[in-house]
């Protein structure tokens, strides 16, 4: 019994110490995840991009991004549960995206960084996955 307790304590101490040595930008199992939205929409019309993100536990509120601005949030992911969904609104167009999901089999982000670029076509990740505006008119010229 003593040996099992000792092994357990040493293992626990090792896990805690390696986590503490990794620094402030880390979490217990996963690294700290950073999700960034870049507004690369046209300057004309000069409508801001509205981004509203939330998870099961956190509502990050609505953020207003003018042309060229970015907004980032970060969090510690938990195994099986962490998913952030975001609503994007611009010039009468809407788009709902899963900004991050811990269960993505194929990691759509670069390690711990999910970078979204929002353009007149929609939103894309750095690995090229494009999400088009849900109510994009057939004639793009009608919204600009």
C-alpha positions in Angstrom: 0.0 0.0 0.0 2.8 2.4 0.9 4.5 1.8 -2.5 1.3 2.6 -4.4 0.7 5.8 -2.5 4.3 6.8 -3.0 4.1 6.2 -6.8 0.8 8.1 -6.9 2.3 11.1 -5.1 5.4 11.2 -7.2 3.3 11.0 -10.4 1.0 13.7 -9.2 3.9 15.9 -8.2 5.6 15.3 -11.6 2.4 16.3 -13.5 1.9 19.4 -11.4 5.5 20.5 -11.7 5.7 20.1 -15.5 2.5 22.1 -15.8 3.8 24.9 -13.7 7.1 25.0 -15.5 5.4 25.5 -18.9 4.4 29.0 -17.9 1.4 31.2 -17.8 0.4 30.5 -21.4 -0.5 26.8 -20.6 -3.2 24.8 -19.2 -3.4 21.4 -17.6 -3.6 19.0 -20.6 -3.9 21.2 -23.6 -2.0 24.4 -24.3 -3.9 27.7 -24.0 -6.0 28.1 -27.1 -6.1 31.4 -28.9 -9.0 32.3 -31.3 -8.6 35.4 -33.5 -11.0 37.1 -35.9 -9.5 39.5 -38.5 -11.8 42.0 -40.2 -10.7 42.0 -43.9 -14.1 43.2 -45.2 -14.3 46.0 -47.8 -14.1 49.5 -46.4 -17.1 50.5 -48.5 -19.7 50.2 -47.2 -18.2 51.2 -43.9 -20.2 48.8 -41.8 -18.5 47.2 -38.8 -18.2 43.4 -38.3 -20.1 42.2 -35.2 -18.7 39.0 -33.6 -20.5 37.2 -30.8 -18.9 34.1 -29.4 -20.0 31.7 -26.6 -19.4 28.2 -25.3 -21.5 26.1 -23.0 -20.0 27.9 -20.0 -18.9 31.3 -21.3 -20.7 34.1 -23.2 -18.0 36.5 -24.5 -20.5 39.1 -25.6 -20.6 41.1 -28.9 -17.5 42.7 -30.3 -17.5 45.4 -33.0 -14.6 45.3 -35.4 -14.0 48.0 -38.0 -12.0 47.4 -41.2 -8.6 46.1 -40.4 -9.2 45.4 -36.7 -8.9 42.1 -35.0 -10.2 40.5 -31.8 -8.8 37.6 -29.9 -9.9 35.5 -27.0 -8.1 32.6 -25.2 -9.1 29.8 -22.9 -8.0 26.5 -21.4 -9.7 23.7 -23.3 -11.2 20.7 -21.4 -11.1 17.2 -22.7 -14.3 16.4 -24.7 -16.2 19.5 -23.8 -14.8 22.8 -25.2 -16.6 24.2 -28.1 -16.9 27.9 -29.0 -19.6 29.0 -31.5 -19.6 32.4 -33.0 -22.1 34.5 -34.8 -20.8 37.0 -37.4 -22.9 39.9 -38.7 -22.0 42.4 -41.4 -24.1 44.6 -43.7 -27.2 42.4 -43.4 -25.3 39.2 -43.8 -25.1 36.5 -41.1 -22.8 33.5 -40.5 -22.6 31.0 -37.7 -19.3 29.1 -37.3 -17.8 26.7 -34.8 -14.7 28.8 -34.0 -13.1 26.0 -32.0 -14.0 22.4 -31.1 -11.7 20.2 -28.9 -13.1 17.1 -30.6 -12.1 18.0 -34.2 -10.5 14.9 -35.5 -8.6 16.8 -38.1 -7.2 19.8 -36.4 -8.5 22.7 -38.4 -6.2 25.2 -36.5 -2.5 25.5 -36.2 -1.8 23.8 -32.9 -3.2 26.2 -30.3 -4.1 29.1 -32.7 -7.3 29.3 -34.6 -7.1 32.3 -36.9 -10.3 33.4 -38.7 -10.2 35.9 -41.6 -13.6 37.5 -42.4 -14.0 38.8 -46.0 -16.8 39.7 -48.4 -17.2 35.9 -49.2 -17.4 34.7 -45.6 -14.9 33.5 -42.9 -12.0 31.2 -43.4 -9.5 29.4 -41.2 -5.7 29.6 -41.9 -5.8 26.0 -43.3 -8.2 27.1 -46.0 -11.7 26.0 -44.8 -14.2 28.6 -46.1 -17.6 29.3 -44.5 -19.7 31.4 -46.8 -22.2 34.0 -45.6 -25.6 32.2 -45.1 -27.7 34.8 -46.9 -25.2 36.0 -49.5 -27.2 37.4 -52.5 -26.5 35.9 -55.9 -25.3 39.3 -57.1 -22.5 40.4 -54.8 -22.7 44.0 -56.2 -26.1 44.4 -54.6 -24.6 44.6 -51.0 -21.6 46.8 -51.7 
